[in-house]
Amino acid sequence: MRPVQRTAHFVLYARSNGLLHARLGVVVAKRLAPRAVTRNTVKRVTRELFRLAELPAMDFVVRLASSVNNRAGAASSTALRKSLRQELLVLFQSQCVSKAPL
């Protein structure tokens, strides 16, 4: 599967699935987010935005491609959550049926 879209931290893969709805897979490697709190935050934000997006009937896989942990801030800080949310919005809006903002 080839990447459809890339951002600073994520890669989005897509493939048609022959169903009437979209499906999501989230891959968050432990080496890129060693703390469970961070991995869960990434997955939670991804699922939330996927649920709100009006996506075509395809299978989507969102993969964390670069490290999000840093020693300067907490793993689940508001700033981290906000930056991840912005990147994921870009990914999902690139695939939306209607290009209205989420």
C-alpha positions in Angstrom: 0.0 0.0 0.0 1.4 3.4 -1.0 1.1 6.5 1.2 -1.7 8.8 0.1 -0.7 11.8 2.3 2.1 12.7 4.7 2.5 15.3 7.4 5.3 16.0 9.9 4.3 13.1 12.2 1.8 10.9 10.2 1.4 8.9 7.1 -2.1 8.1 5.7 -2.7 5.0 3.6 -6.0 4.3 1.8 -7.5 1.5 -0.2 -11.1 0.9 -1.4 -12.9 -1.7 0.7 -16.1 -2.5 -1.2 -18.2 -1.8 1.9 -20.7 1.0 2.5 -18.6 2.6 5.2 -15.0 3.7 6.0 -12.7 1.7 8.3 -9.7 2.9 10.3 -6.5 1.3 11.5 -4.1 3.2 13.7 -0.4 2.2 14.1 1.6 3.9 16.9 5.0 2.3 17.3 6.4 2.1 20.8 9.8 3.3 19.6 8.2 6.6 18.4 6.0 7.1 21.4 7.6 5.1 24.3 5.0 6.3 26.9 1.6 4.6 26.9 -0.1 7.9 27.7 1.3 9.3 24.4 0.3 6.3 22.3 -3.2 6.3 23.7 -3.6 10.1 23.2 -2.5 9.7 19.5 -5.0 6.9 19.0 -7.8 8.7 20.8 -7.4 11.9 18.8 -7.2 9.9 15.5 -10.4 7.9 16.2 -12.3 11.1 17.2 -11.4 12.9 14.0 -12.1 9.9 11.9 -15.6 9.6 13.4 -16.3 13.2 12.6 -15.0 13.2 9.0 -17.3 12.3 6.1 -15.0 9.9 4.4 -15.6 7.7 1.4 -16.0 3.9 1.8 -12.4 3.0 2.1 -9.9 1.5 4.5 -7.6 4.0 6.1 -4.5 3.4 8.0 -2.9 6.2 10.0 0.7 5.5 11.0 2.9 7.6 13.3 6.0 8.2 11.3 8.2 10.3 13.6 8.6 10.7 17.3 6.2 12.8 19.3 7.7 12.6 22.7 10.0 15.2 24.0 11.4 15.8 27.4 10.3 19.5 27.5 6.6 18.8 27.7 4.2 16.2 29.1 3.1 13.4 26.8 -0.5 14.4 26.9 -0.1 18.1 27.0 -2.6 20.4 25.4 0.0 21.7 23.0 0.8 18.1 21.8 -2.8 17.3 21.4 -3.5 20.4 19.5 -0.6 19.9 17.1 -1.6 16.3 16.5 -5.2 17.3 15.9 -4.1 19.9 13.3 -2.0 17.3 11.4 -4.8 14.7 11.4 -7.3 17.2 10.2 -5.1 17.9 7.2 -4.9 14.1 6.5 -8.6 13.4 6.8 -9.7 16.6 5.0 -7.6 15.5 2.0 -9.8 12.4 1.7 -13.3 13.9 2.7 -16.2 13.5 0.4 -17.4 17.0 1.2 -14.5 19.4 1.8 -16.3 21.2 4.6 -14.2 21.8 7.7 -14.6 19.3 10.6 
